[in-house]
Amino acid sequence: MAAVDDLKFRANPDATTISIDEPTEAHKKQHSRRQEPGREEDDELLGTDDSDKTELLAGQKKSAPFWTFEYYQTFFDVDTYQVLDRIKGSVFPVPGRNFVRLYVRSNPDLYGPFWICATLVFAIAVSGNLSNFFIHLGRPTYHYVPEFRKVSIAATTIYAYAWLVPLALWGFLMWRNSKVMNIVSYSFLEIVCVYGYSLFVYIPTAILWIIPQKVVRWVLMIFSLCLSGSVLVMTFWPAVRDDNRRIALATVGTIVLLHALLSVGCLAYFFDAPEVDFPAPIIPAHNGTTLITKVK
């Protein structure tokens, strides 16, 4: 029995255990990333890395029914610093940076787009009235009458563009996503957020349109169109570039064309409207007849 006990192995407490396991999940991901060097750049532009987890978490938070106030309150749950950061990103776009990925996807909101559109409506309407006043200032036959209808026209135009165009674009991306698996489709709220913040640059531009010089106005319009249009192009081009080449170019071209039509239409209607011939005053003569003076 003593010999048998001597043959037993005793565990050494100071021994080091070496386990041979399969590579961890982190090493696997790192290895797969090394094999696909372009994948990291695509994830950065399209937001396909951690964006799905963010969307799932965001969807879990919005558990209230859509007819309740709590459901829509989440769309306005944003602080001042986030709004200012997104405004800076829309005014100073960086080439190769996706606006949704950098600013919107973590917490898309409607607070910024709503107030940007409201401010732009009043800026265009008030500036249009002031521009008309300065153009006809000094004419003896001109009497200033505020055109309040410009407020309703501007509101209809701006809010229709900021909601209907994103709705059509969202539906198109969803349709193409069912045809091409590589298409990355943004949510409707994210598209509305991008379009809303891209309109911010037109607020100071509309104020500067008061300057009664057509050349200055058109230069300002082209400059603002390039800034805001570049935000839209850099946001939606990565989402459609894997689609058919013609369809991708047509989609981006349509986005830019509609944006240009909004800019040109606002400038032409509210600021460069054709001058109206005012009726000449009727001056009674001493002999009982009337004289009509023509004022140019």
C-alpha angles and dihedrals in degrees: 000000000000091000091051091051090052091056093058117105117236122210114243111220092205094055119116118230117217115196122197106210134156118274115282122255092255092056090049092053091046091050092049090050090053090054091052108043094172095053095078092055091049091051090050093052100038099035096231098136107076098350093096091057090048092051091049092051091046090050091051091054093053095069096135117103116263093243093061128089092235091063094058093038089072090063090061096044097115133117130228094256092057092049092049091047091053092047090053090049091053094047096043106035116189117217112247094019120116112222093208093048095048104037115007114037096071092057119357112197142188096206095084097042092047096052094039090056092045092050091046091052093055092040091055095043096046094041091048091054092047091048091053090048095052093047093056096034112130098027111124093214096051120099116183114237118177112238103219091172088075089069093058093043092049092047093050092048098045098043093043090053094045093052111025097046093050089047092054092044092049091051091048093050091049090051093049090046089062090051100042118034094203093062112110110213121205121216120256091247092053092051092048089049092052094048093046096052092043089064094060094089090063092064096073089034092057090051091051090049086078087082104105095227118104094202092054091048094052093046090052090047093052092047093051091045091054093050098046094037092053089056090056094044095049089048101048102029093073088052096056104028093095090057125086109308095237094046092049093050092044091051094051091042091053091050092052093043094053090046091051092048090055092051096045093043094052092047095045097045104038101032112017098042115146115267117257119229108237118216114261116247118256112231116194115228126222094246093061097262126110128239123208113209118204115220120195 
